[in-house]
Amino acid sequence: SRLQECLKERAELLQALEAADQNVEREKFRRERDRSSWEQSRKELERKIGELKEEVREYREKVEEMKKKQK
């Protein structure tokens, strides 16, 4: 009887361990997916910032040219 109880408890613990391992793997996958998505977003934002900086530089040049023409 005691042996059966111990075997049952062991089986339950093994199931719990397997479920916990599966949760860990799912969380690792989700974390990696989220990190990858964040990295893509960051790169896209950096690209847009670069484009906007270039636009600002071009507009400043145009403004300077217009100021020179007005003088």
OpenMM code with the backbone's topology and positions (N, CA, C; nanometers):
from openmm import Vec3, app, unit

residues = "SER ARG LEU GLN GLU CYS LEU LYS GLU ARG ALA GLU LEU LEU GLN ALA LEU GLU ALA ALA ASP GLN ASN VAL GLU ARG GLU LYS PHE ARG ARG GLU ARG ASP ARG SER SER TRP GLU GLN SER ARG LYS GLU LEU GLU ARG LYS ILE GLY GLU LEU LYS GLU GLU VAL ARG GLU TYR ARG GLU LYS VAL GLU GLU MET LYS LYS LYS GLN LYS".split()
positions = [
    Vec3(0.0832, -0.1196, 0.0000),
    Vec3(0.0000, 0.0000, 0.0000),
    Vec3(0.0877, 0.1261, 0.0000),
    Vec3(0.1866, 0.1291, 0.0866),
    Vec3(0.2764, 0.2466, 0.0929),
    Vec3(0.3551, 0.2605, -0.0361),
    Vec3(0.3972, 0.1471, -0.0915),
    Vec3(0.4703, 0.1482, -0.2177),
    Vec3(0.3822, 0.2036, -0.3300),
    Vec3(0.2583, 0.1627, -0.3320),
    Vec3(0.1653, 0.2123, -0.4343),
    Vec3(0.1450, 0.3630, -0.4210),
    Vec3(0.1343, 0.4108, -0.2988),
    Vec3(0.1189, 0.5547, -0.2752),
    Vec3(0.2414, 0.6306, -0.3257),
    Vec3(0.3576, 0.5773, -0.2962),
    Vec3(0.4818, 0.6419, -0.3400),
    Vec3(0.4928, 0.6422, -0.4927),
    Vec3(0.4550, 0.5302, -0.5539),
    Vec3(0.4592, 0.5229, -0.7003),
    Vec3(0.3596, 0.6203, -0.7632),
    Vec3(0.2429, 0.6306, -0.7030),
    Vec3(0.1425, 0.7242, -0.7533),
    Vec3(0.1929, 0.8681, -0.7392),
    Vec3(0.2504, 0.8979, -0.6225),
    Vec3(0.3030, 1.0327, -0.5990),
    Vec3(0.4167, 1.0637, -0.6971),
    Vec3(0.5027, 0.9642, -0.7217),
    Vec3(0.6128, 0.9821, -0.8162),
    Vec3(0.5593, 1.0116, -0.9559),
    Vec3(0.4566, 0.9365, -0.9968),
    Vec3(0.3971, 0.9579, -1.1295),
    Vec3(0.3385, 1.0982, -1.1397),
    Vec3(0.2723, 1.1417, -1.0336),
    Vec3(0.2146, 1.2764, -1.0328),
    Vec3(0.3227, 1.3828, -1.0399),
    Vec3(0.4305, 1.3604, -0.9666),
    Vec3(0.5409, 1.4559, -0.9689),
    Vec3(0.6076, 1.4606, -1.1060),
    Vec3(0.6218, 1.3459, -1.1687),
    Vec3(0.6793, 1.3426, -1.3032),
    Vec3(0.5907, 1.4171, -1.4030),
    Vec3(0.4599, 1.4010, -1.3896),
    Vec3(0.3670, 1.4739, -1.4766),
    Vec3(0.3785, 1.6242, -1.4536),
    Vec3(0.3873, 1.6622, -1.3270),
    Vec3(0.4003, 1.8046, -1.2943),
    Vec3(0.5316, 1.8594, -1.3493),
    Vec3(0.6384, 1.7810, -1.3383),
    Vec3(0.7675, 1.8233, -1.3910),
    Vec3(0.7613, 1.8385, -1.5428),
    Vec3(0.6988, 1.7434, -1.6091),
    Vec3(0.6857, 1.7516, -1.7553),
    Vec3(0.6041, 1.8738, -1.7961),
    Vec3(0.4960, 1.9003, -1.7242),
    Vec3(0.4141, 2.0183, -1.7542),
    Vec3(0.4950, 2.1456, -1.7324),
    Vec3(0.5742, 2.1492, -1.6255),
    Vec3(0.6568, 2.2670, -1.5982),
    Vec3(0.7616, 2.2851, -1.7075),
    Vec3(0.8222, 2.1750, -1.7512),
    Vec3(0.9208, 2.1825, -1.8597),
    Vec3(0.8573, 2.2354, -1.9884),
    Vec3(0.7367, 2.1901, -2.0164),
    Vec3(0.6666, 2.2385, -2.1359),
    Vec3(0.6383, 2.3876, -2.1249),
    Vec3(0.5984, 2.4313, -2.0065),
    Vec3(0.5741, 2.5747, -1.9855),
    Vec3(0.7010, 2.6557, -2.0057),
    Vec3(0.8128, 2.6044, -1.9555),
    Vec3(0.9404, 2.6736, -1.9714),
    Vec3(0.9744, 2.6864, -2.1197),
    Vec3(0.9570, 2.5783, -2.1940),
    Vec3(0.9872, 2.5814, -2.3377),
    Vec3(0.8965, 2.6793, -2.4118),
    Vec3(0.7676, 2.6808, -2.3760),
    Vec3(0.6741, 2.7756, -2.4396),
    Vec3(0.7146, 2.9194, -2.4097),
    Vec3(0.7537, 2.9441, -2.2838),
    Vec3(0.7949, 3.0792, -2.2460),
    Vec3(0.9238, 3.1202, -2.3179),
    Vec3(1.0174, 3.0262, -2.3325),
    Vec3(1.1407, 3.0562, -2.4060),
    Vec3(1.1078, 3.0926, -2.5502),
    Vec3(1.0196, 3.0145, -2.6121),
    Vec3(0.9813, 3.0412, -2.7507),
    Vec3(0.9131, 3.1767, -2.7618),
    Vec3(0.8202, 3.2034, -2.6699),
    Vec3(0.7478, 3.3310, -2.6737),
    Vec3(0.8425, 3.4483, -2.6508),
    Vec3(0.9350, 3.4322, -2.5568),
    Vec3(1.0306, 3.5390, -2.5287),
    Vec3(1.1182, 3.5655, -2.6506),
    Vec3(1.1634, 3.4613, -2.7167),
    Vec3(1.2472, 3.4773, -2.8354),
    Vec3(1.1676, 3.5434, -2.9491),
    Vec3(1.0430, 3.5019, -2.9649),
    Vec3(0.9570, 3.5622, -3.0677),
    Vec3(0.9344, 3.7107, -3.0386),
    Vec3(0.9070, 3.7422, -2.9130),
    Vec3(0.8845, 3.8821, -2.8750),
    Vec3(1.0109, 3.9654, -2.8933),
    Vec3(1.1272, 3.9077, -2.8581),
    Vec3(1.2540, 3.9782, -2.8741),
    Vec3(1.2816, 4.0051, -3.0215),
    Vec3(1.2534, 3.9067, -3.1034),
    Vec3(1.2749, 3.9224, -3.2468),
    Vec3(1.1832, 4.0311, -3.3036),
    Vec3(1.0585, 4.0292, -3.2604),
    Vec3(0.9630, 4.1306, -3.3048),
    Vec3(1.0066, 4.2696, -3.2596),
    Vec3(1.0510, 4.2800, -3.1345),
    Vec3(1.0981, 4.4087, -3.0816),
    Vec3(1.2187, 4.4576, -3.1610),
    Vec3(1.3091, 4.3653, -3.1925),
    Vec3(1.4295, 4.4020, -3.2671),
    Vec3(1.3932, 4.4544, -3.4062),
    Vec3(1.2963, 4.3903, -3.4708),
    Vec3(1.2516, 4.4370, -3.6024),
    Vec3(1.1901, 4.5761, -3.5921),
    Vec3(1.1083, 4.5964, -3.4901),
    Vec3(1.0465, 4.7278, -3.4694),
    Vec3(1.1527, 4.8339, -3.4452),
    Vec3(1.2521, 4.8003, -3.3630),
    Vec3(1.3599, 4.8947, -3.3329),
    Vec3(1.4361, 4.9325, -3.4598),
    Vec3(1.4675, 4.8339, -3.5420),
    Vec3(1.5400, 4.8618, -3.6664),
    Vec3(1.4565, 4.9488, -3.7600),
    Vec3(1.3273, 4.9203, -3.7675),
    Vec3(1.2394, 5.0005, -3.8531),
    Vec3(1.2334, 5.1447, -3.8031),
    Vec3(1.2229, 5.1626, -3.6722),
    Vec3(1.2194, 5.2977, -3.6164),
    Vec3(1.3512, 5.3713, -3.6410),
    Vec3(1.4629, 5.3003, -3.6269),
    Vec3(1.5918, 5.3633, -3.6547),
    Vec3(1.6009, 5.4059, -3.8010),
    Vec3(1.5489, 5.3226, -3.8907),
    Vec3(1.5491, 5.3571, -4.0330),
    Vec3(1.4647, 5.4823, -4.0582),
    Vec3(1.3465, 5.4863, -3.9971),
    Vec3(1.2587, 5.6027, -4.0142),
    Vec3(1.3230, 5.7282, -3.9563),
    Vec3(1.3890, 5.7151, -3.8421),
    Vec3(1.4573, 5.8299, -3.7822),
    Vec3(1.5643, 5.8813, -3.8768),
    Vec3(1.6390, 5.7897, -3.9365),
    Vec3(1.7408, 5.8296, -4.0335),
    Vec3(1.6806, 5.9045, -4.1512),
    Vec3(1.5684, 5.8549, -4.2017),
    Vec3(1.5004, 5.9216, -4.3128),
    Vec3(1.4543, 6.0617, -4.2722),
    Vec3(1.3966, 6.0721, -4.1529),
    Vec3(1.3484, 6.2018, -4.1063),
    Vec3(1.4637, 6.3002, -4.0861),
    Vec3(1.5747, 6.2516, -4.0341),
    Vec3(1.6908, 6.3391, -4.0178),
    Vec3(1.7379, 6.3903, -4.1537),
    Vec3(1.7377, 6.3026, -4.2513),
    Vec3(1.7782, 6.3437, -4.3860),
    Vec3(1.6814, 6.4475, -4.4433),
    Vec3(1.5516, 6.4264, -4.4214),
    Vec3(1.4520, 6.5237, -4.4675),
    Vec3(1.4749, 6.6596, -4.4018),
    Vec3(1.4993, 6.6590, -4.2718),
    Vec3(1.5229, 6.7839, -4.1989),
    Vec3(1.6460, 6.8540, -4.2556),
    Vec3(1.7520, 6.7780, -4.2806),
    Vec3(1.8733, 6.8358, -4.3368),
    Vec3(1.8445, 6.9000, -4.4734),
    Vec3(1.7670, 6.8304, -4.5574),
    Vec3(1.7330, 6.8836, -4.6895),
    Vec3(1.6494, 7.0116, -4.6781),
    Vec3(1.5519, 7.0110, -4.5852),
    Vec3(1.4692, 7.1303, -4.5671),
    Vec3(1.5530, 7.2482, -4.5170),
    Vec3(1.6461, 7.2214, -4.4288),
    Vec3(1.7326, 7.3286, -4.3791),
    Vec3(1.8151, 7.3884, -4.4934),
    Vec3(1.8645, 7.3014, -4.5796),
    Vec3(1.9413, 7.3501, -4.6946),
    Vec3(1.8532, 7.4373, -4.7842),
    Vec3(1.7306, 7.3934, -4.8070),
    Vec3(1.6389, 7.4718, -4.8906),
    Vec3(1.6092, 7.6067, -4.8274),
    Vec3(1.5896, 7.6052, -4.6955),
    Vec3(1.5617, 7.7305, -4.6243),
    Vec3(1.6810, 7.8247, -4.6376),
    Vec3(1.8008, 7.7711, -4.6217),
    Vec3(1.9213, 7.8542, -4.6368),
    Vec3(1.9313, 7.9106, -4.7777),
    Vec3(1.9018, 7.8280, -4.8769),
    Vec3(1.9044, 7.8752, -5.0138),
    Vec3(1.8021, 7.9875, -5.0366),
    Vec3(1.6848, 7.9705, -4.9816),
    Vec3(1.5798, 8.0724, -4.9959),
    Vec3(1.6207, 8.2019, -4.9264),
    Vec3(1.6847, 8.1894, -4.8100),
    Vec3(1.7323, 8.3090, -4.7397),
    Vec3(1.8362, 8.3821, -4.8234),
    Vec3(1.9254, 8.3082, -4.8851),
    Vec3(2.0290, 8.3688, -4.9674),
    Vec3(1.9667, 8.4393, -5.0879),
    Vec3(1.8656, 8.3775, -5.1482),
    Vec3(1.8001, 8.4370, -5.2643),
    Vec3(1.7270, 8.5645, -5.2260),
    Vec3(1.6694, 8.5670, -5.1068),
    Vec3(1.5974, 8.6860, -5.0635),
    Vec3(1.6901, 8.8022, -5.0361),
    Vec3(1.8121, 8.7729, -4.9992),
    Vec3(1.9091, 8.8799, -4.9715),
    Vec3(1.9581, 8.9323, -5.0990),
] * unit.nanometer
topology = app.Topology()
chain = topology.addChain("A")
for resn in residues:
    res = topology.addResidue(resn, chain)
    for name in ("N", "CA", "C"):
        topology.addAtom(name, app.Element.getBySymbol(name[0]), res)
